[in-house]
Amino acid sequence: MQAEIIFTGNELLLGEVLNTHAQYLGRELSAQGIEVKLHTTVGDNWAMLKKVLQSALNRSSLLIVTGGLGPTDDDLTKETVADLLGLDLVMDGQTLAGLEDIFARRGVTMPKNMKKQALLPRGARIFPNPVGTAPGILLQTGGKTIILLPGPPRELKAVFEGSVKKYLASVAGRGMVMRSKLFKLTGISESQVQDKLRGVQTGENTNISYVAMPGEVHVRVTGRGENEQQAQKLVDDLSVQVSARIGGYVFGVNDEMLEQMVGRLLASRRLTVSVAESCTGGLVAKRLTDVPGSSRYFLGGVVAYSNEVKIKQLGVPREVIARFGAVSDETARLMAEGIRRVTGSALGLGITGIAGPGGGTPEKPVGLVYIALAGDRHTNCRQYRFPGQRDGVRSGAANASLNMLRQFILQVT
């Protein structure tokens, strides 16, 4: 099943409000095996919305429209859809009674314009709104399905979770079904990923897509089939080829959160960790402690931004920094060993690098990061060259640090 989403409202068109609906609905529809082909944003303009709706109906079997269901004059979605389909608007007694009850419980008189929200296109199915006044609406015409959702994010999610998701689950298997698998990578640029995957064969019903994010690259493998099993097999077969080429850079799959995976490993092995961070500025410690229960395995950290803190708090010899530099293999190793010694943790991470935009040299450019991991027997250190700007370098270094920790635990325990 293929879908389009139309977002209405001048506030979205002008950028006054962040369109969080696109991310939420995209993820939810994909999870249902529904392929979203197009997003369109339209202002509060009756004529333009009608044109967009007509075009979308000519292309897609499922159309979801958000916003414009309220009581004010600029809420035009319901009226526009009814006009396009040649349907009358009729007062729905059950919806009206529900509105009156809401205001009665508040102890206030219901404004007259609120009755507009009980006017529904003839033949519409209602999706109740448990947290607001505008219900969701389902309309079907000529084998096409139109779902209207309220604009406020809290209400949209409540209607979708409460009613729409169950409805879509009952019909999503009709026609082509889509399945996908997401690989999350770090320590490599989007162009380098594409080079590594060059030559991987995709067919008419399979696809590989890329998204570059600060410090990460996401690779999505998608398959479309006549049923769920067929689509999943296409994804699984293509994923084997993809993983063989980029597996060393993958730190997570689908909804996996790296800090949660690391936390589970540390807790299950009864290991503790501490971190000494320079260029990441405490980002690794933050992500580790974002996980509830992290006090079982995270002992503490030091943001050793200056050389003096590296020397005085972590015991890095002054002559090492003078000879090799603060951004070096030698300094990262001593930072990892120093924080392990200071906190008494089983494992210690040391991170030092050049996040930019300044501070780089031809020998040590922006994006150069050394990450060291110290354990009982030895200390490992790896050099990275992270692409992008400051945020990307810092995020990439944090991802790589956590992934290095994950891989070490899996190998030695």
N, C-alpha and C positions, 0 to 999 in steps of 0.2 A: 504494500500500500504506500502511495506517495502522498505527501502532505505539503501544504504551504501555510505559512503563518503571516497574518497581517496585523500589525501593531498600529493602533490609532491614537491620535492625540498630538496637539501642537507642542506639548511639553517634551515629547519624545523627539519629534521632528527637529525642534530647535536646540536639542541637547540640554535642556534644563533639568531633565530627569534621566538617570541612567536606566537603560532598558535591560533590566534583569530578567524580564520574561523570556528573552531570546535564549539565554543560557539554560534556564530552568526547563522550558518546554522542549528545547532541543534534546536535552539529556533524557527527559521522560519519554518522549516519542521514540527516540532511538532504542531505549530499553524495551519498548513494546514491539520493536521490529518494524517501526514505521520510518520510512525514509523522508526526511525533510528536504525538499528541493529548492525552496526559495523563501526568503524573508522580505517583507515589504513594510515600510513605515509610511503612514499617511496622516496628514494633519486633519483638523476638524473641518473638512470640506466635503459636502455631500456629493457633489458631482465627481470629484476625483476619487472618492472612496467607491462610488458605484462603478467607475471604469476599472479600478483595480480588482474589485470583487468579480466582475464579469470575466476579466482576463484569467483570473485564478481558477474560476470554475471551468474554463475551457481547457485548463492544463492538468488539474489535479483532482483526485477523488476525495480527498479530505482537506477541508479548509477550516483553520482555526483563526478567529478574530478576537483580539483583546481590546478592552476599553470601550468607552462610548455607550455604556448601558445605564448611566445614571439619570437623575431627574432634571438636569439642566438643559437649556436650549442647545448647547453645543454637544450634547450626547446624542449622536446621530446614527450609531451603528445599527441598532435594531430597526429603525425606520428605513434606513437605506437598504438593508437586506430584504425587508418585507416588500419594498417597492420593486426591487430588482426581480423578485420571485413572483410578483403579482399577488401578494397575500395581504389580507386585511389585518389590522391590529385589533385584537379583541381583549376586553378586560377579563383577566383570569381571577376568579373569585378566591381561590385558595391562596394565591400570591398576595392579593389585596388584604385578605384577612391576616396573613402573616405579618405584613407591614404594619397594619393597625395594632396588632398585638405587641410588636416591638416598641412602638411609641407609647402604648398604654403602660407597658412595664417601666418605661422611663418616666412616666408621670407627666408627659407633655402631649400637646395636640399635634397630630401628624400634619405637616405642611401639605397643601393641596397638590403641589407639583410632584410629591412622592408617588401619587397614584400612577404617574407615567411609567413607573417601573413594573406595574402590574399589567400594562398593555403589552401583549405578546403576539407575535405573528400566528395566525390561525394554523392549528395543527402542530404547533411547537411542543417539544418535550422539555420539561423543566428540570434543571439540575439545581437542587437547593443550595443556597448560600448560608452556611451556618454562622458566619461571622460578619455578615453585611446585609444590605437590603436589595442589591441587584442580583437576581438569580442567573445562573448560566442557562443557555438555550441551545437545544439541538433541533436542527432542521434538515430534512432530506428531500432532495429533488433530482429527478433524472439519474438516479444511481450515485449522486454526489451527496456528501455529508458536510454540513456547516455547523460548527460549534462556536458559540459566542460566549466569551468569558469576561467577567468584570475586570477593570483595570488595576485597582489597588493590589499590590503583590500579595498581601495577606489573604485577601478575598479570592484572588485567582488560584492560589495554591490550595485553599480550603475546598473550593468547588472542584478543582481537578482531582485532588486526592480523594475527596468524598464520593464523587460520582463519575467523572469523566474517565478516570483510569480504568475503572471496572468496565465501563462501556467499551472502551477501545480494546481492552483485552478480549472481549467477546467477538470483535469484528476484525482485529488486526491480521488474523490468519488468512483472510480472504485476499487473493491475489499474491503478489510477490512479497516475501518476508525478508527482512534485512537483519543481519547479525554482524557484530564487529568486535575487534580486540584492539586495545590501546597499549602501545609500548611507550614508556617514559624513559628518556635517555638524558644523560648529562656528560659533560666533558668533550662534546663534539658539536660542530655547527650543523645547521640545517643542510647546507650545500654538501658537506662531507657525508652526511647520512644518505642523501640522494645518490652520491657517487657510489657508496657501498652497496646500495640496493639497485644500482643500474643493471639491467639485464634480468631482474626477477620478473618472471612472466605473470602478467595479469590477464584475465579474460574479460568477456563481455559482462559477466556478473560479479567480477571482483575488482577491487580498487585499493590503492595505497595512497594515503594523503598525509600531509606534513603540516605541523604547526610549530613555529618557533616562539618560545616564551623565554623570559629572563632566566638564564642558567639552565634551560631545559629545551629539548626537542621532543615533540610527541609525534609518533607514527601510528596512524590508525589503519588497520587492515579490515576491509569490509567485504562481505559476500551477500549476494541476493539470490534466493532460491524459491522454488514453488512451495516449500514448507520449511519449518524451523530446522529440521535435521539436515536438509540439503544445504541450507544457507550456512549452518554451523560447520559442516564438513569443508565447504569452500574456504571459510575463515581459518579453520585448523590447518588445512593443507598449505595455504599461503603463509600462515604464521610460522610454520617450520622453516621455510626458506628465509623469511625475514629474520627470524631469531638467529639462524646460523651465521648471518652476516653482521649483525649489530649487537649480539648478545652481551658482549663485554661492556657495553655502554648502558645497558638497561638497568634501571634501579627500581622499577615498579611496573605493574601491569594493571590496566583498568583502574579501579578505584583505590588501589593500594596506596597507603601513605607511608613513605619511607621511615619516618620517625616512629610510627606505630609498629612496623615490622621489626625495626631495630630494638625497640622497647620489649617486644615479646621475646626476642632472642636473648637479650640480656637477662630478663627476668627468669626465663626457663633454664638458662645455664647458671644462674646465680652469680652473674658477673656484674661488676660496677665499672663506671666510666667517669672520667673528668675531662675537661677540655681547656686548652690554652689557645685563645683566638687573637689574631691580630687583624687582618683585613676584613674578616667576617663580623667583627664587632659584637660578638655575643649571639649571632644568629643561630649557630648550631646549638648552643645551650638553650635558647628560647624554644627551638623546635623540639628538642628532647623533653623539655619540661612542659610543653603544650599537652603532652599525653598524660591523662590521669593515672596516678600510681607511679609516676616516674621517680619518686623518692626512693623506691626500692633499688634502683640501679644507678641513678645519677647523683654523684657526690658533690660536684661543684665545678666552677670554672673561673678563669681569669681572662679578662680582656686586656691583653698585653700590647697595647697600641704603640707605646713608646719603647725605645731601646732600654731605658732605665728600668721599666717594669719587667721587661724580659730578664734583665740582669739581676735585679733585687728580689723579685717575687718568684721567678722560675729557676734562677741559678744558671742562666746562660752566661758563660764566661765573656767578659768584655772583649777579649782578644779574638774570640770566634766571630763576633759581629764585625769587629774591625777588619778581619781578614777576609771573611766570606760574604758579609753583608747580612742585614736583618732578613732579607728575602733570599733564603738559601736552603739547600738540603740540610746542611749542618745545623742551622738555627732551628729549623722545624723539628728535627730529631730531638734536640736538647729541650725544646719547649714541651714536647710530648712527654719526655722522661721527667722533666721538672714538675709538671702538673700532677703526674702520677705519684711522684715522691711526696709532694706537698699534701695531697688529699688522701693518699693511701689506697687509691683505686686500683682495680685489677688492670684496667686499660686506660691509656691516656692519649688524647688527640692533640696534635700541635698543628696550627694552621697559620701560615704567613704568606703574604703575596702583595701584589700591586693592583688595587681595584680601579684606580684611575679617578678622574680623567687625566690627572697629572701624575708625575713621579716615575714615569717609564723612561727607559733608555734603550738604545739598540740591543744591548746585551741582556737587559731585563725589562721587557716591554710590559705595557699595561695588559693585564690578563694572566700574567705569570703567577702561579700559586704553587707552593709546596705544602703537602699534607703528609704528616707523619703519624704513625700509630705505634705506641709503645706497649709492650706486654712484658711478661715475666722473663722471657728468654732473649728476645731481640726486638729491635725497632725497625719498622719498614717505613720508607718514605717514597713518595711519588711526585713527580713534577707534572703540572697541568698547564695548558694554555687555553684559558676560557675566552670565547668570543663575546662581543657585545660591550655595552657600557657598564657603568659602575654597578648598577643593580643586578645586571646579568652575571657579572663576575662574582659578586658576593653570593648570589643564589646558587650559581654553579658550584662554587667552592663548598657551600654548605651541603648541597646534594652529594657531591663527590666524597666529602668527609663521612657522611652517614652511610653512604654505599660502601666505602672502604671498611668501615666498622662492621657492616652487615656481612660482607664477604669474608672478612677475617674470622668472625665467629663461626660461620658455617664451615670453614676449612679446618679449623683447629679443634672443634668440639664435636 
